């Protein structure tokens, strides 16, 4: 969208005033307002000479801004909502204005806005890579955190700006940098950003797969599972993310391995419709099987055949069948024990 002067329309609202707080949906929260137009009429052109310095900064009017600064405006002075000119220039990607304001004494890492963010934070949220590069060259500190506890690399991951993530890493940002709650960029991506990116990109830099946050003590894989992020789960498993069973096997704790496998078996059984029906009518099935066996024994004993060898074989067959039926429920348990021995013996 462009303004009346043919320039790109500025981002005027960065979670201020009546706007909602940031919602981390992976999309930019910057909204642009349409220029009101009457049907069949040309819009009235506003005189740029009447713009105040904030509006002139938003629209990138360098000469107007210089005029106001030379007239005595302090570039370090925040507006009534605690936002500086450098913030407005950064969020609207006005690179020449950023250079000018810094040359006039603007503080490159000045905190401002509802989220107590730096101009670098504002630029990153909008994905303005050229502005990020410029601010870092001017001395911006990417390790500073905003009011939500996020550093620059966390914001770039959260808003899925992969080129910005790549640039920050190339400039020395630690791939395992933790936010105020101990979440690394990989954990944040697995928890908040549905889809393969930027998780796949982060994994190329060998982040810690076993690091845990300070609150829930979850790894990135745990966060992906709890968030239902299927793509992230697949990527983390391929990268070697450890499950609870993997850890139990590594410690060769047979009882723990058995416990985890048994729990998995029980959950699998609970999800099996046939087994659920059998468990529901277990008493009835047991009684029916006993009556069936008693009837079968009586039938064999009353056979008209004089061959006791035949009757003995039939009775033996019935007893073996009954024993197998009674042990049917425990069959899976026996298999689990065998698997535990095999796994722990590796």
C-alpha positions, 0 to 999 in steps of 0.5 A: 500500500502507498500513501498519497505521495507515492511512498510506502505507507508507514506502520503507525501502530505497534501495539499501542493505544487501543490495539491488542497486546502481541499475539505470537501467531507468527504473523506481523502485528503491524497494520496499515490503514487505508487512505479514505477515498470518496467514490469518483473523486481524487484524494486530497493531497496533504501538505508534507510541510504540516507533518509533525516529526513523528508522522514525517518519520513514519512516512520517511520524509527526510528533509522535513525531519531535518528541518524540525531537528534543526529547529530544535527538536531533541531526537532522543525525546520519546513521544507521549507513548514512550516511543522514540523517533528511532523506533518509528524509523526502524519499524518503517524501514527508514534507513536514511532517517536512522542514520541521521537520528543516530548522527544527532545523538539518538540512543540506538538501544533506547527502550520504548513502547508498551513492550519496552522494546529497542528499535532493533526489536521493532525492526525484527518483528517486521522482518526488516533485514536491511534495518537489522543490519544497519542497527547492528552496524550502529552498535545495537545490542541483540542480546537485550530482552524486551518486556516479554523476555525475548531477545532478538533471535527469539523474536526472529524465530517467533515471527518466522523471519528466517533470514533475520535468524540467519544473520543474527547467528552469523553475527555471533548470537548463541543458538542456545540463548535462553529467554527469561523462562529458559526457553531456547529459540529451538524450544520456542519454535517447537512450542509456538510456530506450527510447521517445519520452519524455522525448526528445520533451519535451527537444527542445522546449527546443532542446537542442544536437543536436551536443554530444558526450560526453567519452568516446565523442565521440558526439552524442545521435543517435549514442547513440540509434543505438548503443542501438537506440532507434528512437523517439529516432532518429526524433525526433532526425532530425526535429529536425535531428540531423546524420549523418556524411554531413550534416557531409561535405556541409556541409564540401563535402568531395567525397572524404568524401561519396563515401567515405560514400556508397560505404560505404553502397552496399557495406553495402547490397549486402552486405545484398542476397541476390541480389548476395551470390550473384552475388559468391560465384559471380562467377568462374563467371558471368564464365567462363560469360558469356565462353563464351556470347559466343564461342558466339554469335559463332561462331553468327552467323558460321556463319549461312546468310545471305549478308547481311554487314550482318545479321551485322555488326549481330548482332555489334555487338549482342553486343559492346554486350551484353557491354560492358553486362554487364561494366559492371554491377558498376560501374553503382552506382558511377557513380551515386554519383559523379553524386550526389556532384557533385549534392549538393556542388553544392547 
